């Protein structure tokens, strides 16, 4: 049996109800537009430590100040297509269903 891949996604905690109902959906939100991202996507980290490093630096600067953040573990089948952005980032262009998501923290 193929080993599933585990990645991590950071989002404002206020997004959790929608995410847990609909899953993660590729979008071009305000941060993506500000960074010049060319297409709707979902951005994932390979490890929780990489997500924490991003929140402590560039990602934390880009997210709303004072809003609690959630860390979501994303468990994907090996066949689920991901591309690589920068070294620490994986990009999904397809929706990720709710059953693949586990909330790790709501005060990340």
C-alpha positions in Angstrom: 0.0 0.0 0.0 1.4 3.4 -1.0 2.4 5.7 1.9 0.3 8.8 2.2 2.0 12.2 2.2 1.5 14.7 5.1 1.7 18.4 4.6 0.6 21.5 6.5 -1.6 24.5 5.8 -1.9 27.7 7.8 -5.0 29.9 7.7 -6.8 32.4 9.9 -8.8 30.3 12.4 -12.0 32.1 11.3 -11.7 30.1 8.0 -12.0 26.7 9.8 -15.8 26.2 9.7 -15.9 26.7 5.9 -12.7 24.7 5.3 -14.0 21.8 7.4 -17.2 21.7 5.4 -15.9 22.3 1.9 -12.2 21.3 2.2 -9.4 23.5 0.9 -10.3 25.1 -2.4 -7.8 26.7 -4.8 -8.1 30.4 -4.6 -6.3 33.6 -5.4 -6.8 35.6 -2.3 -5.4 39.0 -1.2 -2.0 37.5 -0.2 -1.7 35.6 -3.5 -2.6 38.7 -5.5 -0.2 40.8 -3.5 2.6 38.3 -4.2 1.7 38.1 -7.9 0.6 34.5 -7.9 -0.7 33.6 -11.4 -3.4 31.1 -10.6 -5.8 29.8 -7.9 -3.9 27.4 -5.7 -3.5 25.9 -2.2 -0.1 26.4 -0.5 1.2 23.7 1.8 4.4 23.3 3.9 6.3 20.0 4.1 6.6 20.2 7.9 4.9 21.9 10.9 8.3 23.5 11.7 8.5 25.1 8.2 4.9 26.4 8.7 6.0 27.9 12.1 9.1 29.5 10.6 6.9 31.1 7.9 4.4 32.4 10.5 7.3 33.9 12.5 8.5 35.8 9.4 7.0 36.5 6.0 3.6 34.7 6.3 2.9 36.2 9.7 3.6 39.6 8.2 1.0 38.9 5.4 -1.8 37.6 7.6 -4.2 39.9 9.6 -2.6 41.1 12.8 -4.1 39.8 16.0 -6.2 37.1 14.4 -5.6 33.6 15.7 -4.1 31.2 13.1 -4.9 27.5 12.6 -2.5 24.8 11.5 -4.1 22.0 9.5 -2.5 18.7 8.7 -3.2 17.6 5.1 -3.0 13.9 4.4 -2.8 13.1 0.7 -2.7 10.0 -1.4 0.7 9.7 -3.3 -1.2 10.2 -6.6 -2.6 13.6 -5.6 -0.8 16.1 -7.9 1.4 18.7 -6.2 3.9 21.0 -7.7 6.8 22.7 -6.0 7.1 26.4 -5.6 10.1 27.3 -3.5 12.0 24.7 -1.5 9.6 24.6 1.5 6.3 24.9 -0.4 4.0 22.5 -2.2 1.2 23.8 -4.4 -2.1 22.0 -5.0 -4.2 23.2 -8.0 -7.1 20.8 -7.2 -9.5 21.0 -4.2 -8.5 19.0 -1.1 -11.5 17.3 0.5 -12.4 17.7 4.1 -11.6 14.1 5.0 -8.0 14.8 4.2 -7.8 17.5 6.8 -7.0 17.4 10.6 -6.9 20.6 12.7 -3.6 20.5 14.7 -3.9 23.9 16.4 -6.3 26.9 16.5 -3.8 29.2 18.1 -0.8 28.6 16.0 
